[in-house]
């Protein structure tokens, strides 16, 4: 789960200026804005129960009646707006250019926390674009709408969000004076919208924070944003934090925040069923539900046409993917629904559909020149079928994230992880036996409730025994609503947590160097992602199959697939053969040999292996 998070306390800010061709599209799933319900609520599909939605919208506007129960002018204006927001088929298919529909306001957005949040922001921008909000800006001072997408996993992330909200409150409260002195260029005081996990967890506190925030919208309610923003115009605060059993946003094409990128992230499932005692994700993002395979294949196909060469499949527990949408159509489910040997699950699967291996097989077969990665998985969902698929398909990267969280069996039991230290180590051995050159990364939490020095030592020994390529390590932060919050005491002092975290980092650094050193003298296939920031004029940087960062000098190279012996400089999106000549504990450096294609490279590797075998 934590692999998709940045380093502790880090912030991912993504914003840029762009204009879109817009079409009129309002929220298709309106929900009561005053609802603070925490129950799971399945949403209706687009276009269904239209009359019921209109009736529901009407009931929401009854608060606009005067004391005698007679509708006021305000009531009719609001009702017309709500009725207009219903999704008529002809509106959904509209193809009106941006010049015909004026932008309703410029958007500024910030995202904190995990890669799923960045993907969610791309979905939000798509929804807003279709509703007439057609422009984004690079600074909050120029925006009429400010989105802040939040993370609730650690306290440090929440504190950074509160700091930013204070500044946005300043922009709102002192808008006139800010415009007068040139600090602000927005056309009216900005509406501040809090999205994501923190929105669901702290909705009451956020809305009560001295008019700091106008709209609070949870991860499953983004379709409702246009309506919620309209309510603000009538003096209401907009809130929808209902969780869903069905929402996957499968029908929405995300607006890519990173333009001209050769890598992309595609969300394949949402939510989590694992209920680990330390984790708040099931309470902020709800239960697991997976997108249909066909919708994912379509999105990846569109990315391929745009020049994307590597896709990372996203999910809170991505390898528990279960597409049961075709069960009624007699689609044959995956043949192996067994968990990893020695692992158990806190939640039973009711309808068994297509598994993660089925999805990965389909994608890697249909797009043979595209690389595929995935994050973040759970160790329980690595059946042999998935491991053999990764071994046999050369465009599935030989890189596995295997969150351990701790090396102590007793702490694992308190964490409700569903496995022991021994089962985890057995799985590592199996993975390396089936995929010999695999890179393994992990997550670790130190200082969990009741952790003793002996249990901490078990974690240090696990790190040294496995030898990870990369790891995310955190000091434990108690989260409300979790099993640990209800049943345990956060009794490890903060100083002890920080000392143990330092020891985890040192143990990792001692053991990880050998994996980088083993790459010396090898030829790695590197996807060029851009200039090396340390030497932008002379060097490129990209990732190898195992996920290692590799830099090399930008020089003219031969193209393996060019029949004419011409040389050219590589560009972003090229695959380049790189001979590794130098390593550190965090990156590799090498000499570029040639530009190639993914299939060409591995065909040559296989031919070389056959030639070596025949000589021996």
Rosetta blueprint (number, residue, H / E / L):
1 X L
2 X H
3 X H
4 X H
5 X E
6 X L
7 X L
8 X L
9 X L
10 X L
11 X L
12 X L
13 X L
14 X L
15 X L
16 X L
17 X L
18 X E
19 X E
20 X L
21 X L
22 X L
23 X L
24 X L
25 X L
26 X L
27 X L
28 X L
29 X L
30 X L
31 X L
32 X L
33 X L
34 X L
35 X L
36 X L
37 X L
38 X L
39 X L
40 X E
41 X L
42 X L
43 X L
44 X L
45 X L
46 X L
47 X L
48 X L
49 X L
50 X H
51 X H
52 X H
53 X H
54 X H
55 X H
56 X H
57 X H
58 X H
59 X H
60 X H
61 X H
62 X H
63 X H
64 X H
65 X L
66 X L
67 X L
68 X L
69 X L
70 X L
71 X L
72 X L
73 X H
74 X H
75 X H
76 X H
77 X H
78 X H
79 X H
80 X H
81 X H
82 X H
83 X H
84 X H
85 X L
86 X L
87 X L
88 X L
89 X H
90 X H
91 X H
92 X H
93 X L
94 X L
95 X L
96 X L
97 X L
98 X H
99 X H
100 X H
101 X L
102 X L
103 X L
104 X L
105 X L
106 X E
107 X E
108 X E
109 X E
110 X E
111 X E
112 X L
113 X L
114 X E
115 X H
116 X H
117 X H
118 X H
119 X H
120 X H
121 X H
122 X H
123 X H
124 X H
125 X H
126 X H
127 X H
128 X H
129 X H
130 X H
131 X L
132 X L
133 X L
134 X L
135 X E
136 X E
137 X L
138 X L
139 X L
140 X H
141 X H
142 X H
143 X L
144 X L
145 X E
146 X E
147 X E
148 X E
149 X E
150 X E
151 X L
152 X L
153 X L
154 X L
155 X H
156 X H
157 X H
158 X H
159 X H
160 X H
161 X H
162 X H
163 X H
164 X H
165 X H
166 X H
167 X H
168 X H
169 X H
170 X H
171 X H
172 X H
173 X H
174 X L
175 X H
176 X H
177 X H
178 X H
179 X H
180 X H
181 X L
182 X L
183 X L
184 X L
185 X L
186 X L
187 X L
188 X L
189 X L
190 X L
191 X E
192 X E
193 X E
194 X E
195 X E
196 X E
197 X H
198 X H
199 X H
200 X H
201 X H
202 X L
203 X H
204 X H
205 X H
206 X H
207 X H
208 X L
209 X L
210 X L
211 X L
212 X L
213 X L
214 X L
215 X E
216 X E
217 X E
218 X L
219 X L
220 X L
221 X L
222 X H
223 X H
224 X H
225 X H
226 X H
227 X H
228 X H
229 X H
230 X H
231 X H
232 X H
233 X H
234 X L
235 X L
236 X L
237 X L
238 X E
239 X E
240 X E
241 X L
242 X L
243 X E
244 X L
245 X L
246 X L
247 X L
248 X L
249 X L
250 X L
251 X L
252 X L
253 X L
254 X L
255 X L
256 X L
257 X L
258 X L
259 X L
260 X L
261 X L
262 X L
263 X E
264 X E
265 X E
266 X E
267 X E
268 X L
269 X E
270 X E
271 X L
272 X L
273 X L
274 X L
275 X L
276 X L
277 X L
278 X L
279 X L
280 X L
281 X H
282 X H
283 X H
284 X H
285 X H
286 X L
287 X L
288 X L
289 X E
290 X E
291 X L
292 X L
293 X H
294 X H
295 X H
296 X H
297 X H
298 X H
299 X H
300 X H
301 X H
302 X H
303 X H
304 X H
305 X H
306 X L
307 X L
308 X L
309 X L
310 X E
311 X E
312 X E
313 X E
314 X E
315 X L
316 X L
317 X L
318 X H
319 X H
320 X H
321 X L
322 X E
323 X E
324 X L
325 X L
326 X L
327 X H
328 X H
329 X H
330 X L
331 X L
332 X L
333 X L
334 X L
335 X L
336 X L
337 X L
338 X L
339 X L
340 X L
341 X L
342 X L
343 X L
344 X L
345 X L
346 X L
347 X L
348 X L
349 X L
350 X L
351 X L
352 X L
353 X L
354 X E
355 X E
356 X H
357 X H
358 X H
359 X H
360 X H
361 X H
362 X H
363 X H
364 X H
365 X H
366 X H
367 X L
368 X L
369 X L
370 X L
371 X E
372 X E
373 X E
374 X E
375 X E
376 X L
377 X L
378 X L
379 X H
380 X H
381 X H
382 X L
383 X L
384 X H
385 X H
386 X H
387 X H
388 X H
389 X H
390 X H
391 X H
392 X H
393 X L
394 X L
395 X L
396 X E
397 X L
398 X L
399 X E
400 X E
401 X E
402 X L
403 X L
404 X L
405 X E
406 X L
407 X L
408 X L
409 X H
410 X H
411 X H
412 X H
413 X H
414 X H
415 X H
416 X L
417 X L
418 X L
419 X L
420 X L
421 X H
422 X H
423 X H
424 X H
425 X H
426 X H
427 X H
428 X H
429 X H
430 X H
431 X H
432 X H
433 X H
434 X H
435 X L
436 X L
437 X L
438 X L
439 X E
440 X E
441 X E
442 X E
443 X E
444 X E
445 X E
446 X E
447 X L
448 X L
449 X L
450 X L
451 X L
452 X L
453 X H
454 X H
455 X H
456 X H
457 X H
458 X H
459 X H
460 X H
461 X H
462 X H
463 X H
464 X H
465 X H
466 X H
467 X L
468 X L
469 X L
470 X E
471 X E
472 X E
473 X E
474 X E
475 X E
476 X L
477 X L
478 X L
479 X L
480 X L
481 X L
482 X L
483 X H
484 X H
485 X H
486 X H
487 X H
488 X L
489 X L
490 X L
491 X L
492 X L
493 X L
494 X H
495 X H
496 X H
497 X H
498 X H
499 X H
500 X H
501 X H
502 X H
503 X H
504 X H
505 X H
506 X H
507 X H
508 X H
509 X H
510 X H
511 X H
512 X H
513 X H
514 X H
515 X H
516 X H
517 X H
518 X L
519 X L
520 X L
521 X L
522 X L
523 X E
524 X E
525 X E
526 X E
527 X E
528 X E
529 X E
530 X E
531 X E
532 X L
533 X H
534 X H
535 X H
536 X L
537 X L
538 X L
539 X E
540 X E
541 X E
542 X E
543 X E
544 X L
545 X L
546 X L
547 X L
548 X L
549 X E
550 X E
551 X E
552 X E
553 X E
554 X L
555 X L
556 X E
557 X E
558 X E
559 X E
560 X L
561 X L
562 X L
563 X L
564 X L
565 X L
566 X L
567 X E
568 X E
569 X E
570 X L
571 X L
572 X L
573 X L
574 X L
575 X E
576 X E
577 X E
578 X E
579 X E
580 X E
581 X E
582 X E
583 X E
584 X L
585 X L
586 X L
587 X L
588 X E
589 X E
590 X E
591 X E
592 X E
593 X E
594 X E
595 X E
596 X E
597 X L
598 X H
599 X H
600 X H
601 X H
602 X H
603 X H
604 X H
605 X H
606 X H
607 X H
608 X H
609 X H
610 X H
611 X H
612 X H
613 X H
614 X H
615 X H
616 X L
